Each structure stands twice: as structure tokens, then as C-alpha cells.
């Protein structure tokens, strides 16, 4: 997902209209809309203003979707349970070697 779609989705998920975000940031409604629809290229300082108003770090918008943080297993409990079950079947010497 690109940063513009992230911005729009985030604004909507927080229940904010363009007008409300405009009021929070002192940026014009049309400018925010242009950013969201890829008609304008915001500066880093503008992105910071938007992120502050939306209460997210700027890295949220700039981060590539293929970064390791987005590849984290979503079913962590199942993975941990499997690892613990496997570990408990190991011999004492194997456990010591792992440590």
C-alpha cells in the first residue's frame, strides 16, 4: 500500500473528514485531497504535520509494506505453542546445546 492510500485509510479509520483533518493541521481541504489522490507531492514537514494530527509516527506512512515488521507471523500463539511442544521433546543435552 502506498503512503497516500495509507493516509486516506488512516484518516477514515479515525473517523475524520477532510475538513476535520484540515482543521487539525491548518492545511487546506483541497491540498489534503490532492495528496490522498496523488495530485500533489507533500514535503516531509507536511507529512509530519499530518502524522501528528493522526497520532502516528511518520515511519507509518513512509515504511514499505514489504518490511520485516509487516511480515511478522499473525498467529504468534500457534507458532509459540508449536515451538514449546517441540522444545519439550528435546533431550536435556540438546536443550543445553541450544542455550
N, C-alpha and C positions, 0 to 999 in steps of 0.2 A: 504494500500500500504506500502511495507517495505521501509526502508531507501535507499536501493540500487536502487530500481526502482525509487524512488523519485529523487535520484541523477542523474540517467540516463535521466529521463524525464526532469528534470530541465536543465541539460546541453543541451539537444536537443532543449528545448523551447527557450533557449537563443542563439540558432544557433551556438553552439560551437562544434567543432570536438574534439575527444580525444586529438589530437595533440595540438589544441589551448588551451584546458584546461591544458594540460601538461606544455605548455609554461608559462601559467599564474601562475602555482603552483610549478613549479620545481619538480613535481612528474612524474615518467615515465608513458608513454602511457600504457604500459602493466600493471602497478600497478593499474592505474585508471580503466582500463578494468576489471581487476581481482576483484576490489571492486564492480563494477557495476554488475558483473556476479556471485557474491557470492563465488569467489575463494580465496578471501583474506579478513581478518578482519582488518579494519583500526583502528588506535588509535584515541582517542578523538582529539589529536593535528592534526592528518591528516584530520579528518573531519572538524576541524576549518579552516584549510588551504583551503580545497575545498569550504566550505561555504563562506569564504571571497572572493574567486575568483568568485563565483557565485552570490555574493551580497545577501545572505540570512542568517538569524541567524541559528546557529547550531540546535536550537529547531525545525526548519522546518524539518530536517532530522530525529531527534530523537523522535518527537512527534507521539504518537499513533493516528491512523486515527479515533479512537472512542472517542477522547477527546471532551469536550463540544464545543470547538471552531469549530470543524468540524460538529457539529450538529445544528448550527445556521440556522434558517429559511432562505431560499434563497429568498423568496418572502416577504421581510420585509414590503414593501409598502402596500401590500394587508392586512397583519396582522394588521399594524398600522391603516389603514383605518377602518377595522372592529372594532377594539377596540375603536377608536374615535366615530364611529357611535353608538356603544353600550353605551359608556360613556355619550354621549349627551342625551340619552333617560332616564338616571337615574334622580331620584328626587334630589333636592338640598341637602336634608338631607343625602342621600346615598353618594353623592359626598363628603360632609364634613366628613362623617364617614371613607371614604377611605383614606382621607388625614390624 
